[in-house]
């Protein structure tokens, strides 16, 4: 479970990885800002704020949310003025996006992929 803040700056880029066999939760009070964010769990709940930004070099701002089921109601943003962002939301069964703010943008565009391999994708 993530609550509170994890913040990095362009001069000291950070990669955040959260791995769980059961449940990973980014609570509404959480704010994660890093060059790259990856959350892998059987069940993912995202109601906080995730931001991936360009940190220089060859890196692309990237957010990967991978699990059996994923539920999102928070803010998920990737990109910066200089680089396109990428967001990959991928579940085996259900992906439910309800009122979330999802954007991947930059001066050269962005990419958002939402996939459910064997179930349903619901975006409301």
Secondary structure as UniProt FT lines:
FT   STRAND          5..7
FT   TURN            10..11
FT   STRAND          15..19
FT   STRAND          23..26
FT   TURN            28..29
FT   STRAND          31..34
FT   STRAND          36..46
FT   STRAND          49..52
FT   TURN            57..58
FT   STRAND          62..72
FT   STRAND          75..78
FT   STRAND          85..97
FT   STRAND          101..104
FT   TURN            107..108
FT   STRAND          110..116
FT   STRAND          121..123
//
